[in-house]
Amino acid sequence: MKLVKRFLIFLLIPFSLISFTGCKNSSDWNAIQQGKELKIAILVPSADYEEKSSFMAGIKLATEDVKGKGYKVSYKTFSDDDSYEKGVALAREIIKNDEYQMAFSFQNMDTFDTVAKIFEEANKPLFSIEGADDATMNRSNRYVFNLQTTAENFGKAAGKFAVGKGYKKIAVAHSENSFEYNFIEGFNDAVDEDNTVKVVDITAGPYKEQDFEGIFSRWSALGTDAVVLSFADLNWAMKLMSLIKSKNPNMAIIADPYFNNKSYYKGYEKYVEGMVMPSNYPTSTSIKLKTFYEEHKTSLKVPSVPLAAQGFDLVNMIVLKMQNNSTVLEFVNSMKANEGYEGIASLKFNAKGNLESEPNLLVVRNSELEEIEIK
């Protein structure tokens, strides 16, 4: 996931923002109960993002599905061009616009952190599709949801895998943002539970090829048999992986969930082979998922059927909860109810708004991603 530095960190959210919103705590908000069209604003990083997203394919299918049940749902995408400033400005526009009852966001974590504050203060539901910083979700949010688990849980899943594989000496290389730090913290927590495994080196970087030799020499001297990578810049991460594998083809690579992006593998196929990472979406070989694919295989020409199923489930869950709850506050509370939603992939949010699920693990085999079990 590309992360954009926040240059306008001093930017304040006007207190008067709340007065703009039409998302007030009354039944007027509920388009589904009123027999009107539920309109969702979707914040994306680029204009052509919709055509590349498995999740969006699921949303499209869901709008047709609920239409057959008598409910109208539509969406409109808004591109921020990977700009923090534009992303925040778009969020303010959507808050002011009573036409949209809620929003989905594919924005990077830095932009989403501020956008989440804006929506929370305006009492308007917001769903992060591509993940949110743990610090964002640890705030007292009622109206903000994260379609992924926490970075720390991702790290714990990766750590459990490392322990199960019997790696003895592990090095960690990362870039320096809060997601990476939380991911590594979770990894360390899992590894610390087993005294046969040791993290022998943790380093920020390397960020350029000329710095790699010294770091790799240190890893070799320490007897490292696995390297954990967590980098915001996936272009550099692929290059770094190729450098590692060129030096030691047998070195095991464990990565964070954002390495689950096959578009970056081109040209690095032999280096990514065998790389293991937590999945940043629910994966399953369930009968439900197979049936979902069979029913929609002509339209599901997407990289990830499970991710499409998650998009399909989210829209259906929202419509169901809006049927049974009149106000926006009742709605968000119901979205976090213990029963969750039993759809194709199944969704359940905890009190903080994070998806409550244990991450699955993926391995790269022949440039494809296959699910594996945590031993």
Buried (B, 14 or more C-beta within 10 A) or exposed (E): BEBBEBEEEEEEBEEEBBEBBBBBEEEBBBBBBEEEEBBBBBBBBEEEBBEEBBBBBBBBBBBEBBEEEEBBBEBEBBBBEBBBBBBBEBBBEBBBBBEBBBBBBBBBBBBBBBBBBBBBBBBBBBBBBBBBBBEBBEEEBBBBBBBBBBBBBBBBBBBBBBBBBEBEBBBBBBBEBBBBBBBBBBBBEBBEEBEEBBBBBBEEBBBEEEEBEEBBEBBEEBEBBBBBBBBBBBEBBBBBBBBBBEBBEEBBBBBBBBBBBBEBBEEBEEBBBBBBBBBBBBBBEBEBBEEBBEEBEEEBEBBBBBBBBBBBBBBBBBBBBBEEBBBBBBBBBBBBEEEBBEBBBBBBBBEBBBBBBEBBBBBBEEEEBEEBEBE
